[in-house]
């Protein structure tokens, strides 16, 4: 994962998550579809669970 700036949204995973949520929203997907496609809570975020959880929380917050 690369981080291209000082903000957490500047990272690849955060940008991809944000863009995926916005693409679904722009295509008139309802909230249940978005939650299913991009789940807020995941069973396994990866090797650094806290870091990846923070990325998903930030991405979701920026969308709202």
PQR file of N, CA, C, O and H, with PARSE charges and radii, in Angstrom:
ATOM      1  N   UNK A   1       0.841  -1.160   0.000 -0.4000 1.5000
ATOM      2  CA  UNK A   1       0.000   0.000   0.000 -0.0000 2.0000
ATOM      3  C   UNK A   1       0.891   1.229   0.000  0.5500 1.7000
ATOM      4  O   UNK A   1       1.816   1.340   0.806 -0.5500 1.4000
ATOM      5  N   UNK A   2       0.615   2.121  -0.882 -0.4000 1.5000
ATOM      6  CA  UNK A   2       1.388   3.360  -0.962 -0.0000 2.0000
ATOM      7  C   UNK A   2       0.586   4.505  -0.366  0.5500 1.7000
ATOM      8  O   UNK A   2      -0.641   4.540  -0.461 -0.5500 1.4000
ATOM      9  H   UNK A   2      -0.135   2.031  -1.536  0.4000 1.0000
ATOM     10  N   UNK A   3       1.288   5.425   0.239 -0.4000 1.5000
ATOM     11  CA  UNK A   3       0.670   6.647   0.727 -0.0000 2.0000
ATOM     12  C   UNK A   3       1.325   7.796  -0.017  0.5500 1.7000
ATOM     13  O   UNK A   3       2.539   7.986   0.054 -0.5500 1.4000
ATOM     14  H   UNK A   3       2.285   5.397   0.316  0.4000 1.0000
ATOM     15  N   UNK A   4       0.508   8.561  -0.734 -0.4000 1.5000
ATOM     16  CA  UNK A   4       1.040   9.599  -1.598 -0.0000 2.0000
ATOM     17  C   UNK A   4       1.005  10.990  -0.973  0.5500 1.7000
ATOM     18  O   UNK A   4       1.417  11.958  -1.614 -0.5500 1.4000
ATOM     19  H   UNK A   4      -0.479   8.407  -0.791  0.4000 1.0000
ATOM     20  N   UNK A   5       0.530  11.111   0.247 -0.4000 1.5000
ATOM     21  CA  UNK A   5       0.456  12.404   0.908 -0.0000 2.0000
ATOM     22  C   UNK A   5       0.355  12.231   2.406  0.5500 1.7000
ATOM     23  O   UNK A   5       0.552  11.135   2.930 -0.5500 1.4000
ATOM     24  H   UNK A   5       0.195  10.325   0.768  0.4000 1.0000
ATOM     25  N   UNK A   6       0.052  13.302   3.086 -0.4000 1.5000
ATOM     26  CA  UNK A   6       0.013  13.264   4.538 -0.0000 2.0000
ATOM     27  C   UNK A   6      -1.339  12.835   5.092  0.5500 1.7000
ATOM     28  O   UNK A   6      -1.433  12.485   6.268 -0.5500 1.4000
ATOM     29  H   UNK A   6      -0.107  14.193   2.660  0.4000 1.0000
ATOM     30  N   UNK A   7      -2.368  12.855   4.288 -0.4000 1.5000
ATOM     31  CA  UNK A   7      -3.700  12.472   4.746 -0.0000 2.0000
ATOM     32  C   UNK A   7      -3.894  10.973   4.548  0.5500 1.7000
ATOM     33  O   UNK A   7      -3.324  10.381   3.633 -0.5500 1.4000
ATOM     34  H   UNK A   7      -2.292  13.140   3.332  0.4000 1.0000
ATOM     35  N   UNK A   8      -4.704  10.364   5.414 -0.4000 1.5000
ATOM     36  CA  UNK A   8      -4.931   8.926   5.300 -0.0000 2.0000
ATOM     37  C   UNK A   8      -5.644   8.572   3.988  0.5500 1.7000
ATOM     38  O   UNK A   8      -5.469   7.472   3.465 -0.5500 1.4000
ATOM     39  H   UNK A   8      -5.168  10.846   6.158  0.4000 1.0000
ATOM     40  N   UNK A   9      -6.444   9.500   3.459 -0.4000 1.5000
ATOM     41  CA  UNK A   9      -7.156   9.231   2.207 -0.0000 2.0000
ATOM     42  C   UNK A   9      -6.191   9.221   1.019  0.5500 1.7000
ATOM     43  O   UNK A   9      -6.565   8.796  -0.074 -0.5500 1.4000
ATOM     44  H   UNK A   9      -6.587  10.394   3.885  0.4000 1.0000
ATOM     45  N   UNK A  10      -4.970   9.678   1.218 -0.4000 1.5000
ATOM     46  CA  UNK A  10      -3.976   9.675   0.154 -0.0000 2.0000
ATOM     47  C   UNK A  10      -3.414   8.282  -0.125  0.5500 1.7000
ATOM     48  O   UNK A  10      -2.691   8.097  -1.104 -0.5500 1.4000
ATOM     49  H   UNK A  10      -4.666  10.023   2.106  0.4000 1.0000
ATOM     50  N   UNK A  11      -3.728   7.321   0.703 -0.4000 1.5000
ATOM     51  CA  UNK A  11      -3.252   5.960   0.477 -0.0000 2.0000
ATOM     52  C   UNK A  11      -4.112   5.231  -0.543  0.5500 1.7000
ATOM     53  O   UNK A  11      -5.279   5.573  -0.738 -0.5500 1.4000
ATOM     54  H   UNK A  11      -4.315   7.472   1.499  0.4000 1.0000
ATOM     55  N   UNK A  12      -3.540   4.232  -1.186 -0.4000 1.5000
ATOM     56  CA  UNK A  12      -4.236   3.472  -2.223 -0.0000 2.0000
ATOM     57  C   UNK A  12      -5.502   2.800  -1.708  0.5500 1.7000
ATOM     58  O   UNK A  12      -6.556   2.899  -2.337 -0.5500 1.4000
ATOM     59  H   UNK A  12      -2.592   3.954  -1.027  0.4000 1.0000
ATOM     60  N   UNK A  13      -5.408   2.121  -0.575 -0.4000 1.5000
ATOM     61  CA  UNK A  13      -6.563   1.394  -0.046 -0.0000 2.0000
ATOM     62  C   UNK A  13      -7.688   2.350   0.336  0.5500 1.7000
ATOM     63  O   UNK A  13      -8.856   2.074   0.063 -0.5500 1.4000
ATOM     64  H   UNK A  13      -4.552   2.041  -0.065  0.4000 1.0000
ATOM     65  N   UNK A  14      -7.347   3.465   0.961 -0.4000 1.5000
ATOM     66  CA  UNK A  14      -8.365   4.445   1.341 -0.0000 2.0000
ATOM     67  C   UNK A  14      -9.028   5.043   0.109  0.5500 1.7000
ATOM     68  O   UNK A  14     -10.251   5.178   0.071 -0.5500 1.4000
ATOM     69  H   UNK A  14      -6.398   3.689   1.182  0.4000 1.0000
ATOM     70  N   UNK A  15      -8.253   5.396  -0.878 -0.4000 1.5000
ATOM     71  CA  UNK A  15      -8.805   5.972  -2.109 -0.0000 2.0000
ATOM     72  C   UNK A  15      -9.671   4.952  -2.837  0.5500 1.7000
ATOM     73  O   UNK A  15     -10.747   5.291  -3.329 -0.5500 1.4000
ATOM     74  H   UNK A  15      -7.260   5.287  -0.847  0.4000 1.0000
ATOM     75  N   UNK A  16      -9.213   3.709  -2.911 -0.4000 1.5000
ATOM     76  CA  UNK A  16     -10.001   2.664  -3.577 -0.0000 2.0000
ATOM     77  C   UNK A  16     -11.326   2.428  -2.856  0.5500 1.7000
ATOM     78  O   UNK A  16     -12.364   2.267  -3.498 -0.5500 1.4000
ATOM     79  H   UNK A  16      -8.339   3.434  -2.512  0.4000 1.0000
ATOM     80  N   UNK A  17     -11.293   2.408  -1.527 -0.4000 1.5000
ATOM     81  CA  UNK A  17     -12.513   2.207  -0.741 -0.0000 2.0000
ATOM     82  C   UNK A  17     -13.467   3.370  -0.946  0.5500 1.7000
ATOM     83  O   UNK A  17     -14.656   3.161  -1.190 -0.5500 1.4000
ATOM     84  H   UNK A  17     -10.450   2.539  -1.006  0.4000 1.0000
ATOM     85  N   UNK A  18     -12.965   4.578  -0.852 -0.4000 1.5000
ATOM     86  CA  UNK A  18     -13.773   5.782  -1.055 -0.0000 2.0000
ATOM     87  C   UNK A  18     -14.396   5.776  -2.454  0.5500 1.7000
ATOM     88  O   UNK A  18     -15.595   6.008  -2.607 -0.5500 1.4000
ATOM     89  H   UNK A  18     -11.999   4.748  -0.655  0.4000 1.0000
ATOM     90  N   UNK A  19     -13.579   5.512  -3.463 -0.4000 1.5000
ATOM     91  CA  UNK A  19     -14.071   5.516  -4.842 -0.0000 2.0000
ATOM     92  C   UNK A  19     -15.123   4.431  -5.072  0.5500 1.7000
ATOM     93  O   UNK A  19     -16.104   4.659  -5.780 -0.5500 1.4000
ATOM     94  H   UNK A  19     -12.604   5.324  -3.338  0.4000 1.0000
ATOM     95  N   UNK A  20     -14.923   3.267  -4.484 -0.4000 1.5000
ATOM     96  CA  UNK A  20     -15.885   2.180  -4.654 -0.0000 2.0000
ATOM     97  C   UNK A  20     -17.236   2.563  -4.042  0.5500 1.7000
ATOM     98  O   UNK A  20     -18.282   2.323  -4.645 -0.5500 1.4000
ATOM     99  H   UNK A  20     -14.126   3.083  -3.910  0.4000 1.0000
ATOM    100  N   UNK A  21     -17.214   3.150  -2.863 -0.4000 1.5000
ATOM    101  CA  UNK A  21     -18.460   3.582  -2.224 -0.0000 2.0000
ATOM    102  C   UNK A  21     -19.134   4.658  -3.073  0.5500 1.7000
ATOM    103  O   UNK A  21     -20.343   4.597  -3.296 -0.5500 1.4000
ATOM    104  H   UNK A  21     -16.365   3.345  -2.373  0.4000 1.0000
ATOM    105  N   UNK A  22     -18.373   5.636  -3.548 -0.4000 1.5000
ATOM    106  CA  UNK A  22     -18.942   6.722  -4.343 -0.0000 2.0000
ATOM    107  C   UNK A  22     -19.471   6.228  -5.683  0.5500 1.7000
ATOM    108  O   UNK A  22     -20.495   6.720  -6.158 -0.5500 1.4000
ATOM    109  H   UNK A  22     -17.391   5.685  -3.367  0.4000 1.0000
ATOM    110  N   UNK A  23     -18.794   5.266  -6.297 -0.4000 1.5000
ATOM    111  CA  UNK A  23     -19.289   4.698  -7.557 -0.0000 2.0000
ATOM    112  C   UNK A  23     -20.636   4.019  -7.353  0.5500 1.7000
ATOM    113  O   UNK A  23     -21.544   4.163  -8.171 -0.5500 1.4000
ATOM    114  H   UNK A  23     -17.963   4.866  -5.911  0.4000 1.0000
ATOM    115  N   UNK A  24     -20.759   3.280  -6.262 -0.4000 1.5000
ATOM    116  CA  UNK A  24     -22.040   2.631  -5.961 -0.0000 2.0000
ATOM    117  C   UNK A  24     -23.120   3.683  -5.700  0.5500 1.7000
ATOM    118  O   UNK A  24     -24.242   3.553  -6.190 -0.5500 1.4000
ATOM    119  H   UNK A  24     -20.022   3.163  -5.598  0.4000 1.0000
ATOM    120  N   UNK A  25     -22.791   4.707  -4.943 -0.4000 1.5000
ATOM    121  CA  UNK A  25     -23.747   5.776  -4.645 -0.0000 2.0000
ATOM    122  C   UNK A  25     -24.180   6.483  -5.932  0.5500 1.7000
ATOM    123  O   UNK A  25     -25.366   6.741  -6.139 -0.5500 1.4000
ATOM    124  H   UNK A  25     -21.879   4.812  -4.545  0.4000 1.0000
ATOM    125  N   UNK A  26     -23.212   6.789  -6.788 -0.4000 1.5000
ATOM    126  CA  UNK A  26     -23.513   7.476  -8.043 -0.0000 2.0000
ATOM    127  C   UNK A  26     -24.368   6.632  -8.979  0.5500 1.7000
ATOM    128  O   UNK A  26     -25.077   7.170  -9.830 -0.5500 1.4000
ATOM    129  H   UNK A  26     -22.249   6.579  -6.620  0.4000 1.0000
ATOM    130  N   UNK A  27     -24.303   5.320  -8.825 -0.4000 1.5000
ATOM    131  CA  UNK A  27     -25.133   4.439  -9.661 -0.0000 2.0000
ATOM    132  C   UNK A  27     -26.463   4.120  -8.982  0.5500 1.7000
ATOM    133  O   UNK A  27     -27.143   3.160  -9.344 -0.5500 1.4000
ATOM    134  H   UNK A  27     -23.727   4.884  -8.134  0.4000 1.0000
ATOM    135  N   UNK A  28     -26.831   4.954  -7.976 -0.4000 1.5000
ATOM    136  CA  UNK A  28     -28.124   4.847  -7.272 -0.0000 2.0000
ATOM    137  C   UNK A  28     -28.287   3.573  -6.450  0.5500 1.7000
ATOM    138  O   UNK A  28     -29.409   3.110  -6.241 -0.5500 1.4000
ATOM    139  H   UNK A  28     -26.279   5.734  -7.682  0.4000 1.0000
ATOM    140  N   UNK A  29     -27.186   3.009  -5.987 -0.4000 1.5000
ATOM    141  CA  UNK A  29     -27.277   1.847  -5.102 -0.0000 2.0000
ATOM    142  C   UNK A  29     -27.810   2.300  -3.746  0.5500 1.7000
ATOM    143  O   UNK A  29     -27.486   3.390  -3.274 -0.5500 1.4000
ATOM    144  H   UNK A  29     -26.275   3.386  -6.157  0.4000 1.0000
ATOM    145  N   UNK A  30     -28.620   1.465  -3.132 -0.4000 1.5000
ATOM    146  CA  UNK A  30     -29.127   1.819  -1.806 -0.0000 2.0000
ATOM    147  C   UNK A  30     -28.074   1.474  -0.750  0.5500 1.7000
ATOM    148  O   UNK A  30     -27.075   0.819  -1.047 -0.5500 1.4000
ATOM    149  H   UNK A  30     -28.883   0.580  -3.515  0.4000 1.0000
ATOM    150  N   UNK A  31     -28.309   1.918   0.468 -0.4000 1.5000
ATOM    151  CA  UNK A  31     -27.314   1.749   1.532 -0.0000 2.0000
ATOM    152  C   UNK A  31     -27.034   0.280   1.831  0.5500 1.7000
ATOM    153  O   UNK A  31     -25.902  -0.084   2.150 -0.5500 1.4000
ATOM    154  H   UNK A  31     -29.121   2.450   0.708  0.4000 1.0000
ATOM    155  N   UNK A  32     -28.051  -0.560   1.731 -0.4000 1.5000
ATOM    156  CA  UNK A  32     -27.831  -1.992   1.988 -0.0000 2.0000
ATOM    157  C   UNK A  32     -26.900  -2.605   0.947  0.5500 1.7000
ATOM    158  O   UNK A  32     -26.060  -3.440   1.282 -0.5500 1.4000
ATOM    159  H   UNK A  32     -28.970  -0.264   1.471  0.4000 1.0000
ATOM    160  N   UNK A  33     -27.040  -2.201  -0.297 -0.4000 1.5000
ATOM    161  CA  UNK A  33     -26.154  -2.698  -1.350 -0.0000 2.0000
ATOM    162  C   UNK A  33     -24.727  -2.229  -1.107  0.5500 1.7000
ATOM    163  O   UNK A  33     -23.776  -2.995  -1.260 -0.5500 1.4000
ATOM    164  H   UNK A  33     -27.722  -1.522  -0.569  0.4000 1.0000
ATOM    165  N   UNK A  34     -24.588  -0.969  -0.728 -0.4000 1.5000
ATOM    166  CA  UNK A  34     -23.252  -0.431  -0.453 -0.0000 2.0000
ATOM    167  C   UNK A  34     -22.622  -1.169   0.727  0.5500 1.7000
ATOM    168  O   UNK A  34     -21.447  -1.531   0.676 -0.5500 1.4000
ATOM    169  H   UNK A  34     -25.361  -0.347  -0.604  0.4000 1.0000
ATOM    170  N   UNK A  35     -23.388  -1.390   1.774 -0.4000 1.5000
ATOM    171  CA  UNK A  35     -22.858  -2.113   2.944 -0.0000 2.0000
ATOM    172  C   UNK A  35     -22.445  -3.534   2.599  0.5500 1.7000
ATOM    173  O   UNK A  35     -21.476  -4.061   3.147 -0.5500 1.4000
ATOM    174  H   UNK A  35     -24.343  -1.096   1.815  0.4000 1.0000
ATOM    175  N   UNK A  36     -23.192  -4.154   1.681 -0.4000 1.5000
ATOM    176  CA  UNK A  36     -22.877  -5.519   1.275 -0.0000 2.0000
ATOM    177  C   UNK A  36     -21.612  -5.556   0.405  0.5500 1.7000
ATOM    178  O   UNK A  36     -20.766  -6.438   0.556 -0.5500 1.4000
ATOM    179  H   UNK A  36     -23.979  -3.726   1.236  0.4000 1.0000
ATOM    180  N   UNK A  37     -21.501  -4.586  -0.502 -0.4000 1.5000
ATOM    181  CA  UNK A  37     -20.361  -4.551  -1.417 -0.0000 2.0000
ATOM    182  C   UNK A  37     -19.073  -4.082  -0.735  0.5500 1.7000
ATOM    183  O   UNK A  37     -17.987  -4.587  -1.021 -0.5500 1.4000
ATOM    184  H   UNK A  37     -22.187  -3.870  -0.624  0.4000 1.0000
ATOM    185  N   UNK A  38     -19.210  -3.123   0.161 -0.4000 1.5000
ATOM    186  CA  UNK A  38     -18.052  -2.564   0.859 -0.0000 2.0000
ATOM    187  C   UNK A  38     -18.368  -2.607   2.353  0.5500 1.7000
ATOM    188  O   UNK A  38     -18.748  -1.587   2.928 -0.5500 1.4000
ATOM    189  H   UNK A  38     -20.092  -2.713   0.393  0.4000 1.0000
ATOM    190  N   UNK A  39     -18.221  -3.753   2.983 -0.4000 1.5000
ATOM    191  CA  UNK A  39     -18.586  -3.872   4.401 -0.0000 2.0000
ATOM    192  C   UNK A  39     -17.729  -2.988   5.294  0.5500 1.7000
ATOM    193  O   UNK A  39     -16.509  -2.914   5.143 -0.5500 1.4000
ATOM    194  H   UNK A  39     -17.912  -4.582   2.517  0.4000 1.0000
ATOM    195  N   UNK A  40     -18.393  -2.324   6.224 -0.4000 1.5000
ATOM    196  CA  UNK A  40     -17.688  -1.441   7.158 -0.0000 2.0000
ATOM    197  C   UNK A  40     -16.832  -2.249   8.128  0.5500 1.7000
ATOM    198  O   UNK A  40     -15.681  -1.902   8.392 -0.5500 1.4000
ATOM    199  H   UNK A  40     -19.384  -2.384   6.347  0.4000 1.0000
ATOM    200  N   UNK A  41     -17.394  -3.309   8.644 -0.4000 1.5000
ATOM    201  CA  UNK A  41     -16.672  -4.176   9.579 -0.0000 2.0000
ATOM    202  C   UNK A  41     -16.278  -5.440   8.833  0.5500 1.7000
ATOM    203  O   UNK A  41     -17.126  -6.127   8.263 -0.5500 1.4000
ATOM    204  H   UNK A  41     -18.329  -3.591   8.429  0.4000 1.0000
ATOM    205  N   UNK A  42     -15.008  -5.735   8.841 -0.4000 1.5000
ATOM    206  CA  UNK A  42     -14.504  -6.935   8.190 -0.0000 2.0000
ATOM    207  C   UNK A  42     -13.937  -7.871   9.238  0.5500 1.7000
ATOM    208  O   UNK A  42     -13.467  -7.436  10.289 -0.5500 1.4000
ATOM    209  H   UNK A  42     -14.320  -5.177   9.304  0.4000 1.0000
ATOM    210  N   UNK A  43     -13.986  -9.151   8.942 -0.4000 1.5000
ATOM    211  CA  UNK A  43     -13.423 -10.137   9.859 -0.0000 2.0000
ATOM    212  C   UNK A  43     -11.902 -10.058   9.902  0.5500 1.7000
ATOM    213  O   UNK A  43     -11.291 -10.269  10.950 -0.5500 1.4000
ATOM    214  H   UNK A  43     -14.367  -9.504   8.087  0.4000 1.0000
ATOM    215  N   UNK A  44     -11.303  -9.758   8.771 -0.4000 1.5000
ATOM    216  CA  UNK A  44      -9.852  -9.747   8.698 -0.0000 2.0000
ATOM    217  C   UNK A  44      -9.404  -8.577   7.827  0.5500 1.7000
ATOM    218  O   UNK A  44      -9.551  -8.626   6.606 -0.5500 1.4000
ATOM    219  H   UNK A  44     -11.799  -9.587   7.920  0.4000 1.0000
ATOM    220  N   UNK A  45      -8.870  -7.549   8.428 -0.4000 1.5000
ATOM    221  CA  UNK A  45      -8.382  -6.388   7.688 -0.0000 2.0000
ATOM    222  C   UNK A  45      -6.998  -6.618   7.103  0.5500 1.7000
ATOM    223  O   UNK A  45      -6.606  -5.952   6.145 -0.5500 1.4000
ATOM    224  H   UNK A  45      -8.750  -7.510   9.420  0.4000 1.0000
ATOM    225  N   UNK A  46      -6.279  -7.531   7.661 -0.4000 1.5000
ATOM    226  CA  UNK A  46      -4.921  -7.764   7.202 -0.0000 2.0000
ATOM    227  C   UNK A  46      -3.978  -7.866   8.384  0.5500 1.7000
ATOM    228  O   UNK A  46      -4.413  -8.006   9.527 -0.5500 1.4000
ATOM    229  H   UNK A  46      -6.597  -8.072   8.440  0.4000 1.0000
ATOM    230  N   UNK A  47      -2.684  -7.795   8.105 -0.4000 1.5000
ATOM    231  CA  UNK A  47      -1.696  -8.002   9.171 -0.0000 2.0000
ATOM    232  C   UNK A  47      -1.721  -6.918  10.253  0.5500 1.7000
ATOM    233  O   UNK A  47      -1.421  -7.207  11.412 -0.5500 1.4000
ATOM    234  H   UNK A  47      -2.330  -7.682   7.176  0.4000 1.0000
ATOM    235  N   UNK A  48      -2.065  -5.703   9.906 -0.4000 1.5000
ATOM    236  CA  UNK A  48      -2.093  -4.603  10.874 -0.0000 2.0000
ATOM    237  C   UNK A  48      -3.542  -4.144  11.034  0.5500 1.7000
ATOM    238  O   UNK A  48      -3.953  -3.136  10.459 -0.5500 1.4000
ATOM    239  H   UNK A  48      -2.309  -5.468   8.965  0.4000 1.0000
ATOM    240  N   UNK A  49      -4.303  -4.891  11.818 -0.4000 1.5000
ATOM    241  CA  UNK A  49      -5.745  -4.712  11.929 -0.0000 2.0000
ATOM    242  C   UNK A  49      -6.142  -3.286  12.291  0.5500 1.7000
ATOM    243  O   UNK A  49      -7.041  -2.730  11.660 -0.5500 1.4000
ATOM    244  H   UNK A  49      -3.970  -5.709  12.286  0.4000 1.0000
ATOM    245  N   UNK A  50      -5.507  -2.682  13.279 -0.4000 1.5000
ATOM    246  CA  UNK A  50      -5.871  -1.331  13.698 -0.0000 2.0000
ATOM    247  C   UNK A  50      -5.663  -0.309  12.588  0.5500 1.7000
ATOM    248  O   UNK A  50      -6.490   0.582  12.391 -0.5500 1.4000
ATOM    249  H   UNK A  50      -4.777  -3.133  13.791  0.4000 1.0000
ATOM    250  N   UNK A  51      -4.574  -0.439  11.877 -0.4000 1.5000
ATOM    251  CA  UNK A  51      -4.277   0.493  10.784 -0.0000 2.0000
ATOM    252  C   UNK A  51      -5.320   0.395   9.686  0.5500 1.7000
ATOM    253  O   UNK A  51      -5.832   1.415   9.224 -0.5500 1.4000
ATOM    254  H   UNK A  51      -3.902  -1.162  12.037  0.4000 1.0000
ATOM    255  N   UNK A  52      -5.639  -0.824   9.263 -0.4000 1.5000
ATOM    256  CA  UNK A  52      -6.611  -1.014   8.190 -0.0000 2.0000
ATOM    257  C   UNK A  52      -8.022  -0.623   8.631  0.5500 1.7000
ATOM    258  O   UNK A  52      -8.795  -0.097   7.831 -0.5500 1.4000
ATOM    259  H   UNK A  52      -5.223  -1.653   9.638  0.4000 1.0000
ATOM    260  N   UNK A  53      -8.356  -0.872   9.875 -0.4000 1.5000
ATOM    261  CA  UNK A  53      -9.658  -0.452  10.388 -0.0000 2.0000
ATOM    262  C   UNK A  53      -9.769   1.070  10.333  0.5500 1.7000
ATOM    263  O   UNK A  53     -10.818   1.600   9.967 -0.5500 1.4000
ATOM    264  H   UNK A  53      -7.728  -1.300  10.525  0.4000 1.0000
ATOM    265  N   UNK A  54      -8.713   1.766  10.687 -0.4000 1.5000
ATOM    266  CA  UNK A  54      -8.710   3.230  10.637 -0.0000 2.0000
ATOM    267  C   UNK A  54      -8.910   3.735   9.208  0.5500 1.7000
ATOM    268  O   UNK A  54      -9.591   4.738   8.994 -0.5500 1.4000
ATOM    269  H   UNK A  54      -7.861   1.335  10.984  0.4000 1.0000
ATOM    270  N   UNK A  55      -8.328   3.053   8.245 -0.4000 1.5000
ATOM    271  CA  UNK A  55      -8.497   3.429   6.844 -0.0000 2.0000
ATOM    272  C   UNK A  55      -9.964   3.300   6.437  0.5500 1.7000
ATOM    273  O   UNK A  55     -10.513   4.206   5.810 -0.5500 1.4000
ATOM    274  H   UNK A  55      -7.775   2.238   8.419  0.4000 1.0000
ATOM    275  N   UNK A  56     -10.604   2.181   6.790 -0.4000 1.5000
ATOM    276  CA  UNK A  56     -12.006   1.981   6.424 -0.0000 2.0000
ATOM    277  C   UNK A  56     -12.911   2.984   7.137  0.5500 1.7000
ATOM    278  O   UNK A  56     -13.835   3.515   6.522 -0.5500 1.4000
ATOM    279  H   UNK A  56     -10.159   1.445   7.300  0.4000 1.0000
ATOM    280  N   UNK A  57     -12.668   3.250   8.404 -0.4000 1.5000
ATOM    281  CA  UNK A  57     -13.474   4.221   9.149 -0.0000 2.0000
ATOM    282  C   UNK A  57     -13.333   5.606   8.507  0.5500 1.7000
ATOM    283  O   UNK A  57     -14.328   6.307   8.325 -0.5500 1.4000
ATOM    284  H   UNK A  57     -11.918   2.818   8.903  0.4000 1.0000
ATOM    285  N   UNK A  58     -12.120   5.996   8.168 -0.4000 1.5000
ATOM    286  CA  UNK A  58     -11.886   7.299   7.558 -0.0000 2.0000
ATOM    287  C   UNK A  58     -12.543   7.395   6.188  0.5500 1.7000
ATOM    288  O   UNK A  58     -13.139   8.420   5.858 -0.5500 1.4000
ATOM    289  H   UNK A  58     -11.312   5.426   8.316  0.4000 1.0000
ATOM    290  N   UNK A  59     -12.443   6.352   5.398 -0.4000 1.5000
ATOM    291  CA  UNK A  59     -13.060   6.361   4.074 -0.0000 2.0000
ATOM    292  C   UNK A  59     -14.566   6.499   4.167  0.5500 1.7000
ATOM    293  O   UNK A  59     -15.168   7.290   3.439 -0.5500 1.4000
ATOM    294  H   UNK A  59     -11.960   5.519   5.666  0.4000 1.0000
ATOM    295  N   UNK A  60     -15.175   5.738   5.054 -0.4000 1.5000
ATOM    296  CA  UNK A  60     -16.624   5.838   5.262 -0.0000 2.0000
ATOM    297  C   UNK A  60     -17.007   7.228   5.762  0.5500 1.7000
ATOM    298  O   UNK A  60     -18.014   7.786   5.325 -0.5500 1.4000
ATOM    299  H   UNK A  60     -14.686   5.096   5.644  0.4000 1.0000
ATOM    300  N   UNK A  61     -16.218   7.789   6.667 -0.4000 1.5000
ATOM    301  CA  UNK A  61     -16.533   9.114   7.206 -0.0000 2.0000
ATOM    302  C   UNK A  61     -16.445  10.187   6.125  0.5500 1.7000
ATOM    303  O   UNK A  61     -17.267  11.103   6.098 -0.5500 1.4000
ATOM    304  H   UNK A  61     -15.400   7.336   7.022  0.4000 1.0000
ATOM    305  N   UNK A  62     -15.478  10.089   5.251 -0.4000 1.5000
ATOM    306  CA  UNK A  62     -15.337  11.074   4.196 -0.0000 2.0000
ATOM    307  C   UNK A  62     -16.461  10.996   3.177  0.5500 1.7000
ATOM    308  O   UNK A  62     -16.800  11.998   2.547 -0.5500 1.4000
ATOM    309  H   UNK A  62     -14.810   9.345   5.273  0.4000 1.0000
ATOM    310  N   UNK A  63     -17.031   9.835   3.014 -0.4000 1.5000
ATOM    311  CA  UNK A  63     -18.147   9.672   2.080 -0.0000 2.0000
ATOM    312  C   UNK A  63     -19.398  10.353   2.604  0.5500 1.7000
ATOM    313  O   UNK A  63     -20.168  10.925   1.833 -0.5500 1.4000
ATOM    314  H   UNK A  63     -16.755   9.021   3.525  0.4000 1.0000
ATOM    315  N   UNK A  64     -19.601  10.292   3.912 -0.4000 1.5000
ATOM    316  CA  UNK A  64     -20.861  10.803   4.471 -0.0000 2.0000
ATOM    317  C   UNK A  64     -20.938  12.298   4.542  0.5500 1.7000
ATOM    318  O   UNK A  64     -21.945  12.844   4.992 -0.5500 1.4000
ATOM    319  H   UNK A  64     -18.976   9.827   4.538  0.4000 1.0000
TER
END
